[in-house]
Amino acid sequence: MEVRVGKARIKVVLGDITEQDTEAITNAANDHLWMGTGVAGAIKSKGGETIELEAMKQGPIPIGSAVVTSAGKLPQRYVVHAAVMGQRLEATEDSIRDATRSTILLCEEKRISSVSLPAFGTGVGRFPAARCAEIMVDACIDTLLNTKNISEVRLVLFDKPTYDKFVSTLESRFKRR
């Protein structure tokens, strides 16, 4: 599933975020930027501990904001660490919306042309996938309308039910236009 927004496209794919051919991938981080399980664990496992060390040197950061590091041994150039949760590991509507926007704006600022994002807060943060899809899709659309350096935002979902929720949300947003 793919749609155009301004100069960019939003693409929803089913797969492993660490295997995407985008310039950057995004870690759904906590505000202290230590990397535990889920997406963070997969990134650290495949990319190496250097990613976490680079990230933690920049933390703590406000919830909803983002920083960028190298991608270590991963094929991408960068990892964006978006603080979706605090130390209690709870995601909220505001933190998901702000982290999505911050990721895109940081990529715009750093001239990173393509970025992959997971479903923020739906793992350890226990946030409902359907509502996450609505928040992230809307934030992507709104933010991409004001960018010029980003060609693609890829929403990468690890399981089919979450993928289906993101596809149906994106389809419904474009039927309304």
MISE-772018 format. One record per residue (C-alpha): x, y, z; residue in one letter; residue number from 1. Coordinates in steps of 0.05 Angstrom, whole numbers, plus 5000, padded with zeros to 4 digits. Layout:
@xx=X, yy=Y, zz=Z, resn=A, resi=NUM;
...
! end
This chain:
@xx=5000, yy=5000, zz=5000, resn=M, resi=1;
@xx=5029, yy=5067, zz=4979, resn=E, resi=2;
@xx=5003, yy=5139, zz=4974, resn=V, resi=3;
@xx=5034, yy=5205, zz=4955, resn=R, resi=4;
@xx=5035, yy=5264, zz=5004, resn=V, resi=5;
@xx=5067, yy=5327, zz=4979, resn=G, resi=6;
@xx=5135, yy=5308, zz=4950, resn=K, resi=7;
@xx=5138, yy=5243, zz=4989, resn=A, resi=8;
@xx=5103, yy=5177, zz=4992, resn=R, resi=9;
@xx=5078, yy=5137, zz=5051, resn=I, resi=10;
@xx=5086, yy=5063, zz=5043, resn=K, resi=11;
@xx=5058, yy=5009, zz=5089, resn=V, resi=12;
@xx=5097, yy=4943, zz=5088, resn=V, resi=13;
@xx=5096, yy=4878, zz=5126, resn=L, resi=14;
@xx=5166, yy=4858, zz=5148, resn=G, resi=15;
@xx=5228, yy=4867, zz=5191, resn=D, resi=16;
@xx=5248, yy=4939, zz=5201, resn=I, resi=17;
@xx=5322, yy=4921, zz=5205, resn=T, resi=18;
@xx=5318, yy=4894, zz=5133, resn=E, resi=19;
@xx=5288, yy=4956, zz=5100, resn=Q, resi=20;
@xx=5326, yy=4991, zz=5044, resn=D, resi=21;
@xx=5312, yy=5061, zz=5071, resn=T, resi=22;
@xx=5368, yy=5109, zz=5091, resn=E, resi=23;
@xx=5345, yy=5107, zz=5164, resn=A, resi=24;
@xx=5303, yy=5062, zz=5209, resn=I, resi=25;
@xx=5269, yy=5084, zz=5273, resn=T, resi=26;
@xx=5274, yy=5056, zz=5342, resn=N, resi=27;
@xx=5212, yy=5065, zz=5387, resn=A, resi=28;
@xx=5255, yy=5088, zz=5445, resn=A, resi=29;
@xx=5248, yy=5107, zz=5517, resn=N, resi=30;
@xx=5270, yy=5176, zz=5540, resn=D, resi=31;
@xx=5337, yy=5151, zz=5567, resn=H, resi=32;
@xx=5351, yy=5116, zz=5501, resn=L, resi=33;
@xx=5372, yy=5048, zz=5530, resn=W, resi=34;
@xx=5353, yy=4992, zz=5483, resn=M, resi=35;
@xx=5313, yy=4934, zz=5512, resn=G, resi=36;
@xx=5268, yy=4886, zz=5475, resn=T, resi=37;
@xx=5223, yy=4889, zz=5414, resn=G, resi=38;
@xx=5244, yy=4935, zz=5358, resn=V, resi=39;
@xx=5301, yy=4964, zz=5400, resn=A, resi=40;
@xx=5326, yy=4894, zz=5416, resn=G, resi=41;
@xx=5325, yy=4873, zz=5343, resn=A, resi=42;
@xx=5363, yy=4936, zz=5322, resn=I, resi=43;
@xx=5415, yy=4927, zz=5377, resn=K, resi=44;
@xx=5422, yy=4852, zz=5363, resn=S, resi=45;
@xx=5433, yy=4861, zz=5288, resn=K, resi=46;
@xx=5468, yy=4929, zz=5289, resn=G, resi=47;
@xx=5512, yy=4923, zz=5350, resn=G, resi=48;
@xx=5519, yy=4955, zz=5418, resn=E, resi=49;
@xx=5551, yy=5017, zz=5388, resn=T, resi=50;
@xx=5481, yy=5042, zz=5368, resn=I, resi=51;
@xx=5457, yy=5041, zz=5440, resn=E, resi=52;
@xx=5521, yy=5073, zz=5465, resn=L, resi=53;
@xx=5515, yy=5130, zz=5415, resn=E, resi=54;
@xx=5442, yy=5140, zz=5432, resn=A, resi=55;
@xx=5452, yy=5140, zz=5508, resn=M, resi=56;
@xx=5505, yy=5194, zz=5503, resn=K, resi=57;
@xx=5451, yy=5240, zz=5476, resn=Q, resi=58;
@xx=5399, yy=5224, zz=5530, resn=G, resi=59;
@xx=5357, yy=5232, zz=5567, resn=P, resi=60;
@xx=5312, yy=5269, zz=5518, resn=I, resi=61;
@xx=5240, yy=5295, zz=5525, resn=P, resi=62;
@xx=5186, yy=5245, zz=5510, resn=I, resi=63;
@xx=5162, yy=5257, zz=5439, resn=G, resi=64;
@xx=5230, yy=5281, zz=5413, resn=S, resi=65;
@xx=5282, yy=5244, zz=5372, resn=A, resi=66;
@xx=5357, yy=5237, zz=5361, resn=V, resi=67;
@xx=5398, yy=5203, zz=5307, resn=V, resi=68;
@xx=5457, yy=5155, zz=5311, resn=T, resi=69;
@xx=5496, yy=5113, zz=5262, resn=S, resi=70;
@xx=5467, yy=5046, zz=5243, resn=A, resi=71;
@xx=5526, yy=5004, zz=5266, resn=G, resi=72;
@xx=5529, yy=4939, zz=5227, resn=K, resi=73;
@xx=5460, yy=4949, zz=5196, resn=L, resi=74;
@xx=5453, yy=4963, zz=5121, resn=P, resi=75;
@xx=5420, yy=5031, zz=5134, resn=Q, resi=76;
@xx=5461, yy=5094, zz=5147, resn=R, resi=77;
@xx=5423, yy=5118, zz=5209, resn=Y, resi=78;
@xx=5378, yy=5099, zz=5267, resn=V, resi=79;
@xx=5329, yy=5151, zz=5291, resn=V, resi=80;
@xx=5312, yy=5141, zz=5365, resn=H, resi=81;
@xx=5243, yy=5169, zz=5378, resn=A, resi=82;
@xx=5224, yy=5174, zz=5452, resn=A, resi=83;
@xx=5155, yy=5145, zz=5452, resn=V, resi=84;
@xx=5157, yy=5126, zz=5527, resn=M, resi=85;
@xx=5187, yy=5146, zz=5593, resn=G, resi=86;
@xx=5218, yy=5099, zz=5643, resn=Q, resi=87;
@xx=5150, yy=5069, zz=5660, resn=R, resi=88;
@xx=5147, yy=5045, zz=5587, resn=L, resi=89;
@xx=5077, yy=5071, zz=5574, resn=E, resi=90;
@xx=5059, yy=5102, zz=5507, resn=A, resi=91;
@xx=5005, yy=5155, zz=5499, resn=T, resi=92;
@xx=4969, yy=5187, zz=5441, resn=E, resi=93;
@xx=5011, yy=5250, zz=5449, resn=D, resi=94;
@xx=5077, yy=5213, zz=5454, resn=S, resi=95;
@xx=5062, yy=5173, zz=5392, resn=I, resi=96;
@xx=5040, yy=5234, zz=5352, resn=R, resi=97;
@xx=5099, yy=5276, zz=5376, resn=D, resi=98;
@xx=5150, yy=5220, zz=5364, resn=A, resi=99;
@xx=5124, yy=5209, zz=5293, resn=T, resi=100;
@xx=5129, yy=5284, zz=5277, resn=R, resi=101;
@xx=5197, yy=5290, zz=5310, resn=S, resi=102;
@xx=5224, yy=5231, zz=5269, resn=T, resi=103;
@xx=5201, yy=5262, zz=5203, resn=I, resi=104;
@xx=5225, yy=5332, zz=5221, resn=L, resi=105;
@xx=5293, yy=5306, zz=5244, resn=L, resi=106;
@xx=5301, yy=5268, zz=5178, resn=C, resi=107;
@xx=5281, yy=5332, zz=5141, resn=E, resi=108;
@xx=5333, yy=5372, zz=5180, resn=E, resi=109;
@xx=5388, yy=5320, zz=5169, resn=K, resi=110;
@xx=5369, yy=5311, zz=5096, resn=R, resi=111;
@xx=5354, yy=5237, zz=5106, resn=I, resi=112;
@xx=5311, yy=5221, zz=5046, resn=S, resi=113;
@xx=5277, yy=5157, zz=5069, resn=S, resi=114;
@xx=5259, yy=5129, zz=5137, resn=V, resi=115;
@xx=5223, yy=5067, zz=5163, resn=S, resi=116;
@xx=5181, yy=5071, zz=5227, resn=L, resi=117;
@xx=5150, yy=5014, zz=5268, resn=P, resi=118;
@xx=5082, yy=5017, zz=5302, resn=A, resi=119;
@xx=5102, yy=5062, zz=5360, resn=F, resi=120;
@xx=5083, yy=5039, zz=5430, resn=G, resi=121;
@xx=5045, yy=4977, zz=5410, resn=T, resi=122;
@xx=5096, yy=4927, zz=5439, resn=G, resi=123;
@xx=5122, yy=4940, zz=5508, resn=V, resi=124;
@xx=5081, yy=5005, zz=5511, resn=G, resi=125;
@xx=5017, yy=4964, zz=5504, resn=R, resi=126;
@xx=4982, yy=5017, zz=5462, resn=F, resi=127;
@xx=4925, yy=4992, zz=5417, resn=P, resi=128;
@xx=4949, yy=4981, zz=5346, resn=A, resi=129;
@xx=4886, yy=5009, zz=5313, resn=A, resi=130;
@xx=4891, yy=5075, zz=5349, resn=R, resi=131;
@xx=4967, yy=5077, zz=5337, resn=C, resi=132;
@xx=4954, yy=5070, zz=5263, resn=A, resi=133;
@xx=4905, yy=5129, zz=5263, resn=E, resi=134;
@xx=4954, yy=5173, zz=5302, resn=I, resi=135;
@xx=5016, yy=5155, zz=5261, resn=M, resi=136;
@xx=4983, yy=5159, zz=5193, resn=V, resi=137;
@xx=4953, yy=5228, zz=5209, resn=D, resi=138;
@xx=5019, yy=5253, zz=5237, resn=A, resi=139;
@xx=5056, yy=5229, zz=5175, resn=C, resi=140;
@xx=5007, yy=5262, zz=5128, resn=I, resi=141;
@xx=5007, yy=5328, zz=5166, resn=D, resi=142;
@xx=5082, yy=5332, zz=5174, resn=T, resi=143;
@xx=5101, yy=5310, zz=5104, resn=L, resi=144;
@xx=5060, yy=5366, zz=5074, resn=L, resi=145;
@xx=5114, yy=5414, zz=5098, resn=N, resi=146;
@xx=5177, yy=5376, zz=5078, resn=T, resi=147;
@xx=5220, yy=5378, zz=5016, resn=K, resi=148;
@xx=5278, yy=5331, zz=5030, resn=N, resi=149;
@xx=5240, yy=5267, zz=5046, resn=I, resi=150;
@xx=5220, yy=5221, zz=4990, resn=S, resi=151;
@xx=5192, yy=5163, zz=5031, resn=E, resi=152;
@xx=5164, yy=5146, zz=5099, resn=V, resi=153;
@xx=5155, yy=5071, zz=5106, resn=R, resi=154;
@xx=5111, yy=5044, zz=5161, resn=L, resi=155;
@xx=5138, yy=4975, zz=5174, resn=V, resi=156;
@xx=5094, yy=4926, zz=5212, resn=L, resi=157;
@xx=5119, yy=4860, zz=5239, resn=F, resi=158;
@xx=5052, yy=4823, zz=5242, resn=D, resi=159;
@xx=4994, yy=4817, zz=5194, resn=K, resi=160;
@xx=4939, yy=4843, zz=5240, resn=P, resi=161;
@xx=4977, yy=4908, zz=5254, resn=T, resi=162;
@xx=4995, yy=4914, zz=5180, resn=Y, resi=163;
@xx=4921, yy=4907, zz=5162, resn=D, resi=164;
@xx=4902, yy=4962, zz=5211, resn=K, resi=165;
@xx=4953, yy=5010, zz=5181, resn=F, resi=166;
@xx=4932, yy=4994, zz=5110, resn=V, resi=167;
@xx=4858, yy=5005, zz=5125, resn=S, resi=168;
@xx=4873, yy=5070, zz=5162, resn=T, resi=169;
@xx=4914, yy=5097, zz=5104, resn=L, resi=170;
@xx=4861, yy=5076, zz=5054, resn=E, resi=171;
@xx=4806, yy=5110, zz=5094, resn=S, resi=172;
@xx=4846, yy=5175, zz=5100, resn=R, resi=173;
@xx=4853, yy=5179, zz=5025, resn=F, resi=174;
@xx=4781, yy=5161, zz=5010, resn=K, resi=175;
@xx=4760, yy=5223, zz=5050, resn=R, resi=176;
@xx=4803, yy=5270, zz=5007, resn=R, resi=177;
! end
